[in-house]
């Protein structure tokens, strides 16, 4: 029953109880006595939303009153994870709510299971963006995110007959009460059409975009609460909707079905994350998505800015826009279009405004991953933007010719247009030219960005390039995900570490303390037991929490080398079953990650892992020593189960291929020891935790570059020299793990032995085996292992997203905290 005189917007038990009951009755239309788990979960989420909206409005007013400069983060991906639990923890009312619902006969953990992970991303890019939003709000920074409100996420992954099967991920099936629809702030998005050339009164070029079609971008806001409930920013996601207007030419011709079809097509733009580019329709839809994100975001940003009666030429003084990878690179052309075409700002001044407003983060070292769009396609979809890009390019190249000694080859490399094999627009080049800052996401990556990806630009503008090593939010990835460890840490050193991760250094003196080590190992074992229970329920595989839990959880890709990991496992399995080898400790190997639906090799790596797991787990000779599990449908909520339970973190990409990684940080922060190469942020993690607490192996980036560059890497040399390699590859080639289809994995044999195999699996195989041997022997000594693991936790303070955001704010965005008084 409703409580009389209920103080609706406070966080005490009476107020929360009143609001939950009110929402069950009046929002869900049920008597409280008939409420089930789902009803209470929905009502609790609505109760939190009421309070978050009040705080959101107060935060906006605070920023407005301070005339604060604001930062807008444009990202095509966000992986927020489940919001209910995260909000409870950040508002610091998790125990209050747990006790409250327990009094009514409900379990808070069961209530949280009704929420689906918002499937708005693919991997690290989206998870990083979510961590940054958390840090911005926690630090009282005026910053928010813009993205797309995908109806269907990447896909739900299941394993059937040892293979990945993709299923639609309708993540809103249970509803998302936290989000707020802002239909009154919808945006009309022009697309397609053609450009008519006219002349203005002053004789200047006056383009007229005509015959365009339109989409509607409807914004949905998701409040983002900082730790301590002082500041609530938001993530604004745009959903594509059709307009109320039909194409009357089609309609008048009596083709009603075609007119309806055109309206339905409009809504495809936000229907699914990352449509396949394997067909031209997929490419067109993907380009349309990126434009939709950019247009809606910039229209909303400039609308808010101009509403405050500001001069558009003051934009860089009050607005900073960060482009998260190349997907929002069209912001360069769109902002120029707004300034030049709509606001009639002269080109040179418009370019200065654009350049000072935009900044670009690069996330890849793979040249093939740098987006390019065919000129013909861009001309069809975005005719005015293509004109602007050509004008930017012409002026840029003309400037280079005048101010440097660049030769024709250099100009071709720096051009925004790729001329070979059909003209294409180079989106990375557009982002670099149009931004005042270009950053990588780890020290190694940022150096390779200058040296490998953009050497000509770095020579021209050395001050434009900088590093911002990624970070993760300790609120979700330790405080919430690992309550046992966070409670132990707080008991030992207090809770200041939640807001200042450097405080974990206070654990260093305890790393050698026997009593603390025992408590630490007990917490880890409890997390492993919890994961073992989940694995038993979902896969039927029984795991011992006394084994080493060795994990590789990340997108499946050849460069991340899940193949190297499973080859090592097969090596140990063959030793156990054929040689009588007894490992120093039993091992549990856990894999998790999705393969892109059209990526044959990645999907077959999953097939191999699952086939090997089926054989190994059923073999009684190996049962005491090795178990292999593929945890399907990797997502944030699954990561929160895996990461606290990990003893070993596999970060084994070929040196020079991983930009940074954030999974490596999450595992180390939770007390897993890394076995890894000198790649991405592994280098900085190793420096921070100490070389003796990191299991390093493999070639360095210069060694990889040299051997691949001069053609000296010959896999057959390793095959002939090392019987361990021969045995594993021969077993795969002979169909040892797929006897009914013996040729299934012969492609791996051929690929591993191909001249110049680019990820150099065999070159690193023997050092990888040797390092694993050392790791196993160390784990057999609990005091040695515990000390190393505790020191990993204690020395991870640098890898907080709070530190990363402070660096962005200071060096790139020019924003400052606006804390409540």
N, C-alpha and C positions, 0 to 999 in steps of 0.2 A: 504494500500500500504506500502511496506517496506520503512523505514526511511533511507535516505542516511547517510553513515558514522556512522552506528549504533554501539555504544559501547556495544557489545553483552552481556558481563558478569557483568554488574553493575545492581544495584537494583533501579535506578531511573525510573520514569514513562516512559520516552522516550525509554529507553533501553528495559524495560519490554514490552511496546507496540510493539516495533519492533520485538522482539523475538516471541511474540504470533502470530503476523501476518505472520511471516516467517514460523512458524510451521503449521499454518492453510494451507498455500499455498504449502509448500514443503514436510512436513511430512504427512499431511492428504490429500493433492492433491485437495484442494477446493479453489475457489475464496473466499476472505474474505467476500464479500457481501452475499454469500450463507451459511455462517457458522451458525450453530445452537448452542443451549446450550451445547450439548455434545461435539461439535467440539472445542468450546472455552475452555471448561473444560479440554479436552485432551491437547490442545495447551498450556494452562497455566501450567499444570503439567509438560510438556516437557520443558517449559521455566525454571521452577524451577530446573528440573533435570540438565539442562546445567550448572547452577550456582553451584548446589550441587556437581556435579562431579568435577568441578574445585577445589572446596574447599576440597573435599575428597582426591584428589591427593596431594594437598598442605599439608593436615593433615598427610598423610602417609609419605611424605618426611620429615616433621617435626619430627615425631617419629623415623624415620630411622636415621636422622642426630644426634638425641639425644641418639642413641643406647638405647632406652627406653625398659624397661621390659614391656611386654604386657600381658593382661588378655583376655582369650577366654571363653565365657559363653556358655555352651552346654545345650540346652533345647529342648525338643521335642515339646514344644508349645510356640507360640508367639501370642499375641493379640494386634496388633499395633493400631487398629482402622484406620479410614480413614486418609490418609497421607497428602492430599492436604491442608486441613485447618490447621493441626498441623504444617506443614512446613511454611505456611504463618505466623502463630503466632510466631514460634520460630525464623524465619528470620526477624520478626518485620516489615513485609510489608503487613499485612492484610488490613489496612485501605487504603494504597496506591493502592492495587489491587481492593479493593471494589469500590473505586472511579473511577478507570480506566475502569473497565468493565461496571460500571453504565453509563459512558459517551457513551458507545456503545449500551446501551439499555439492558444490561444483569444484573441479580441479582446474586451476588457471592454465596449466600446461595443456590440458585437453581442450580448453577453450581456444587457445592460440592455434591449435592444429586446424581449426576451421578456416583460417586465413591462408590464401594462396600467395606464393611469392609473385609480386608484380613482374611479369616476364617482359621487361622493357630493355633487355640487353643480351649480349652474347658472351661476355667474359670480363677480362680485366679492365677494359676501357669503361664499361658501365659501372663496375664495382668501385673503381677509382673515383668516378664522378659522384657516386653516392657518399663515399668517404669525405670528399671535399665539401659537400653540402652540410654534412654533420659538423665538420670542423668550422665552417663559416658561421653557423648558428651558435656553436659553443663559444667561439671567440667574439661574438657580438659584432661580426663583420656584415656590412650591408651588401649582401650578395645572394643571388638566387640562380636557379637553373632553368633552362628551356630545353624541351625535348618533344617527342612525338608520343601521343597516347595510342600506342599499338593495341589493337583489339586482340590479336593473337601474337603470342611471343614467338621466340625462335622455333621451338618445338618441344614437346614432351618426349623424352627418350625412354624407351623400354628395350629390354634385351630378349629376343625371341630366337631360339635355335642358334644361340651364340652370336647373333648379329644385332646391330643397332636397328631399331624400328622407330620411325618418327611419327608422332601423332600431334594433332593440333593442340596448342596450349591456350585455351580460352581462360586466361587467368582471372577474369572478372566473374566467373561462374557463380561464386559465392557472394558477389558484390564487393564494393570497396567503400565502406561508409566514410572513410577518412577524406576522400576527395571532394572537392567543391566545384560544381559546374559554374562557369562564368559566361553563360550564353550571351549576356548583354555586352560582353567585350569581344565578340566574335570578329574575325578578320576576313575580308573578301580577298581572295588570292587569284590574280590574273595569270593565265598560262596559255601557251600556244599563240596563235594569231600571227600577225605580220607587222612590220614597221613601215610607216609612210614617212618620207622625208619632207620636212617643211622648213621654212626660214622664219626666224623670229623677227620682231620689229627692228632689232639692232643688227640684223644680218647674220645672227648666229644660227647654228644648226638646231633645229627643233624637231625631234623625233616624235612621231605619234604612233603609239601601240594600238592597233585596231584589230577587230575580229577575234579578240581573245575570249577564251572560255574562262569560267570562274569556278573556284572551289571556295568553301567556307571553312575556316579554321576555328573550331570551338575550343576555348581554353578550359582546362581542368587544373585546379590548384591542389597540390598535396602539401600540407604544412610540414615543415622540417624543424623540429624542436631541438635546440641546443641543450647540452647537459646542464641541469640545474633549473631548467624551465624559465630562464630569463629572457631569451630571444627566440622567436619563431620566424624563420624565413620560409620560403616556399619553393617548390618545384612546379613550374607551369608547363603542362603538356597539352599539345594541340591535337585534337581529333578532326579528321577531314569529314565534312558533311557536304551534301549537294545543296545547291541553292533552291529556292522555291520556284525558280524560273526554268521553263523548258526552252530549248532551242526552237523558236517558233517556226523557222523555215522547215525543220523536220516535222514539227507537229502539224503544220498546215498541210503538209503533203500526205497526211494521214498515217504516217509511220509512227504510231503511238509507242509501239514496242521499242523501236530504236531510240526514241526520245527518253523513255524510261531507262533503257540500257545506259545511255550517256550519264544519267544521274547516278545510277548504281556505280559506274566506273569511278566517279568522283570520290566515292567513299573507300575505294581500294587503297588510296594513298596511305591511310593509317591502319589498314586492315592487318598487315603482318610485318614483322620485323625482317628486313633484309630479303626481299624477293630474289629468286634465282636470277643471275645475270647470264645464264647459259643461253637464253633466247632474247631476241631484241626487245620483246615486251617487258621482260624482267629488267633490262637495262633502263628502259624508259621510265618504268615505275620507280626504280631506285633513284634515278636522277630527280624525278618529280618529288620524291620523299625529301631529298636533301634541300631542294628549293623550297618546299613547303615549310620545313623547319626554319630555314633562314628568313623567308618572307614574313611568316607569322611572328617570329621573335623580334625582328627589327621593326616591324610595324608597331608591335606592342611597346617596345623600348622607346621609340621616338614619340609615340603617342603620349606616353607618361611624361617624357621629357618636355615636350611642347606644352602640355597641359599646365605646366608650372610657369608659363609665360617666359620661357628662356629662349635666347637666340640660338638657332641651330648650329652656329659656328662655335658655340661654347660646349658642344657635345663632349669633346675629350676631357674637359675640365670636370665633368660630372658623371661621365659614363665610361666604363671599361668593359670590353667584350672579349672573352677568351674563347678561341676556337679549339675545341677538343678533337684533334686530328683533322684530317682533310675533309671530312663529311660536311662541315659547315663553311667550307672555303668560299662558297658562293656569296657569303656575306660581304666579301670585298666588292664584288660587282653590284650587289643589291644596295649596299650603303651608298656607293657612287651614284646609282640610279636615283635613289631618293634625293640625294643632295643636288645632283645636276639637273635631273628632269623635273622633279616635283618642287624643289625649293629654289631652283634657279641659281645655285651657287656656282661661280666660275670654276672651271675644271681644276686648276692648280690649287685653289683653296679647298675644294672638295677633297682632292687627293690628300692634302695635308691633314684634314679632319679624319678621313678614313684611316690613314696610316697611324695616327696618334691614338685612335680609339681601339683598334683591333690588335690582338696578340694571338700567336699560334703555338700550340703544343704538338710536336711530332711524336708519334707513338710506334713507328716501325722502322726497321732497318732493311726490310725486304723491298728492293726496287719494284718488284711486281705488285706489291701491295699499295704503292703510291697511285692514287686514283687518277685515271684519265678518262675523259668523255669524248666520244667522237664529235667532231665539229658539226657534222650534219645533224646528229641527234640534238645537240644543244641548240642549233639554229631552229630546229622544229619546235622544241619545247620552250625555249627561252630566247627568242630572237633578239630582244633588246640587250639582254645580258651578254650574249655573244658579241654584239657590237661593242659593248663597253670593254669586254676583255681584250678584243683586238686593239682598241684604242689605248688601253693601259699598256699592252705589249709594245705597240709602236712607239709610244713616248718613252717607255723604259729602255728599249733597245737603242733608240736615238740618243738618249742620255749617256748610255754606256759607251757608245761610239765616240761621243764628244769628250768624255771625262776619263777614259782609260784606253789602254792599248789592246783591248780584247780583239782576238782574231775571229774569223768566221766560225771556227769550231766552238769557241767559247760562247759566242752569241747564240749558236744553235742550242747549246746545252742550257743556256739561261732563258731562252725564249719560253713564253707561256704556252706556245703551240709546238707540239711534236709533229714534225713534217714527215717522218719515215713511216711507211706502211699505212698511209691514210691519216689525215690530219686529226689530231686529238688535243684537247685542252688539258694541260698538266695542272691539276688542282693543287698539288703541293707547291709548285712554283708560284701559282697565284697567291697562295696563303703567305708564302715567304715575302714576296714583293709587296703585298698589301698590308703587312703587319709591322709594327715597330719593334716587336720582340718575337724571337723564335727560340723555344726551349726544348731540350730533350728531357728525359725522365730518370736518368741515372748518370753518374759521372762518365762511365764508359760510353753509354749511348750518346750523350751530348757531344763527346769528342768525335764519335763516328758520324754524327749528323753533319758536323763541319768538315770532316775529312773525306767521307765517302759519299754522302747523299748530296750535300750542297757546298762543295768546296769553292766554287766560283762565287757564290753569294757570300760565303764566309770571308773570302779575301776582299770582297767589295765593301761589306758592312761587318767588320769584326765585332763591333759593339752591339750588334743586334742579337747575337747568339749567346745563349746562357744555359745553365743547367738548373733544373729544379727536381731533385730526386724525389720520387714518389713517397707517399706515406699512407698509413692506414689509420682508421679511427680506433683508439683503444676502447671506446665505449662499447661498440658492438663486438669487436674481435677479441676482447679479453673480459671486460667487466660483465657483458651480457652472455657471450658465448661460453664462457668458462667460469661459472660462478664459484666452483670449488677452488680454483687457483686464485681468483680475484679475492675471495674471502681469506685465503691463507696469506696473500700478500698484504692485505689491509690489516690483518691481525699482527703481522710482523712490523710494518713500517707506516701504518696509517693509510688513509684513502686519498691523499693529495695527488697520487700518481694518476688518478683518473683524468685530471685536468692538466697535469704536468708529467708526462711520461718519463722525463729525465729523473724523476724521483725514484724510479726503479733501481737506480744505482745504489740505493741504500740496502739492496739485497746482497750486494757483492760480499760483504763480510760474512753473510750467512751461508754462502755457497759451500763452504767446507764444514759447516756445523752439522754433526751427525743427526741431531734431533730434527733440525729443519729439513735435512735431506729425506728423512723417513716420512715426514709429513708431505713433502713435495711428491715423493714417489707414490704415496698412498692416494693423493689427489689424481695423479696421472692414471693409476690403475683403475680408479673409480670411473674415470672418463672412458677408458678402454672397455670396461665392463658394460657401460651404457651403450657404447657403439656396438659391442658384440651382440647385445640384446636386439638392437635395431637390425643388424645384419642377419641374425637368425630369423627374425620375423619376415624380412623382405626377400631373402635369398635361400634360406634354409641351411646356410653354411655355419657351422659352429666354430667359434674362435675362442682361443684362450687369452685372457687379459694378461697372462704372464709372458706371452711372446712379444717380440719386437714388432710394433705396428709401424710399418714402412709405407709411406703414402706418396702418390703422385696424383694430384687433383688439379687439373687444368684442361683447357681446350686441347683436343687431340690433334696433333700436327707433327709432321715429320721433324721439324726443327726442334721441337720440345723433347723429342727422342724417347717417347714411351716405348719405342721398339728396342732401344738399348736396355731399358729396364727389364722388359719381358725376356729378352735374350739372356740376361744375367740370371733371371729366375729359372729359365730352362736349363742353363748350365748347372745351377745348384741341384735342380731336380735330377738331372742325369747323373751327377756325382753321387747323390744319395741312393738312387735306385740301381745304378750299375757299378759304382765303385765302393759302396758301403760307407761313404763319407757321413760323419756325424757333425753337423754344425754346432758351434759353441753355444748358440741359443736358438730356440725356434723362431721362425719368422712368419708374420702375416703381412702380405703385400696387398694394399688396397689401391685400386685405380678408380678414378672418376673423371668424367669429362665428356663433352659432346663432340662429334665429328660433323663437319658441314655435310649436308645431304649429298652434294655432288662431288665430294672429295674421296675418291676411291681408296687411296692408300690409307687415309685416316680411318675410314670405316673398316678396312681390312685389318688394321692394327687392333681395333676393338674386337673383331672376329677372332684374331689370334689370342688375345688376352683371355677371352671367354672360353675358347676351345682349350687352351692350356689349363685354365682354372678347372674346367670340368674333369680333365684327365688327372691333374695333380691332386685335387681334393678327393677323388675317388680311389686313389692309390694308397693302400694301407701302409706300404713301405715308406711313404713320404708324410703320412698324416701327422706324425708327431713333430715334424720338422718344418713343413712348408704348407701354408694355405694361401690361396689367391682369391681375391674378391673384386668384381667390378661393381661399384655402387652406381646404379643407374640414375639418370636424370639429375646431374649435378646442378645445384642451385645454391643460393645463399643459405637457406635453411638446412640443407644437407651439409654444407661446408661448416656450419656451426656445430654439427655433430662430429664431423671428421677431424677438424683441426685440433680441438682440445685433446683428442685421443692419440695423436701422432707422436711416435718416438723419433722417427726419421722423416725428413722432408727431402724429396727427390727434386732437385733443381738442376737438371742435367742437359740443358740445351747446348747446342754447339756454340762455342765461344764466338761472340760477335753477331748473334742472331736475336737474342732477347733484349728488348729495349730496357726493361727494368724488372717487371714482375712485382706483384704485391702479395701473391700467395706465399712467396718465400718469407716475407715479413710476418705474415699472420702465423705461420707455423713456428718460426723462431720465437715470436712473442709468447707463444703458448708452450714453450719448452721442448720443441722438437729440434734435433740436431740436423744440420743440413749436410747432405752429400751433394756436391755440386761443382760446376765448372766456374772459371773466372768470366762470368757473363752477367750482363745487366747489373742489378743491384746486389747480386751475390758478392761482388767485389767489396762493396761498402759494408755489407753485413759481416763479412769475414773480418774486415778491418775493425769493426765495432765490437764484435763478440770475442775476438782473439783467434788467431790462426789455429791454435791448439784445440779450439772448440768448434771447428768447422772441418768437414772431411772433403778436402780438395782433391780433384783429379783432372786430368785431361789437358789437351792442347790449349794454348792461349790464342787470343784473337790474331796477333801477328803471325803465329805459326800456322793457323788455319788459312789466313790470307796468302801466305807464301806458298804453301803446298798446293792449294787450289789454283793459285795464280800461275805458278810455273809448271803445273801438271805433274808434280812429283808424287802426289798421293796415289798409290797403287794398292787397292784393297786386296788384290791377289797375293801380294807380298805378305800381308798379315795372315791371310788364310793359309798360306803354305808354311808360315813360321810357327803358328800357334795352334796346337791340336785342340785347345779349348774352343777356339773360333770354328774350326772345321767341324767339330762334333755338333755344335748347335746348328750351324747352317745346313749341314748334311741332314740332320734330323728334320728340319723344316722342309727341305727339298724332298725328302722321302715320304712326307705325309705322316710323320710320327704322331702328330696330334689331331689329324683328321684322316684316319685310315680309310673311311668310306669315300673320301675325295682326296687322294694323295697329292694331287697337283695344286691344291688350293693355295698353299703358301710358297710355291716355287718362285713366285715373283719376288719374294723377299730375298731369296738366295741370289737371284739375278741382280736385284737392285743394290744389295750390299756389296756386290763384287763388281759393279759397273765402274769403269774408269772415271776417276774424279768425283765419286759419289759425294754430293755437296755437303752432307751433314756429318761425314767422316765417322760413322758409327764404329767401324772396325779399328780405326786409329786410337780411339779412346776406350776400347773394350777391355783390354787387359789391365790398364790402370784403374778402371772402374771396378773390376773384380778384386784387385788387390786392396783397394780402399774399402770395399765392403767387408773384406776379411778382417781388416783392422777395426772397423766399426763394430763387428760382431764380438770381437774379443773384448773391446772396451765395454760393451753393454753387459757382458758377463760379470763385470765388476761394478756393482750397484753404486758404491761411493764415488767411483771415478765418473760414471755416467751422470749421476745426479748433480755433481758439481758442474760438469760441462753444461747440462741442461739449465740449471739455475742461472749460470752466468749468461747464457743466451737470453733468458728473460730479462735479467738485470741490465743488460747493455743495449737494449733495443729502443731506448728513448728517442734517438735521432729519427726513427722511422715512423713517428707520429704524423698523421695528416695535419695536425695543428702546426707543427714546424714548417711543413711544406706550404701551407696556406699563408703563414706569416711571411715567408720568403716571396711568394707571389705578390702579396699585398704591398710589401715594401719595394720590391724591385721592378714590378711590371704594372700592377693595377693602380697604385697610388691611393688605396683605400685604407681607412683606419677604423678601429673598433668604435662603435657607438653604444656604450653600455647604458642600461637604465640607471637613473639617479637614485 
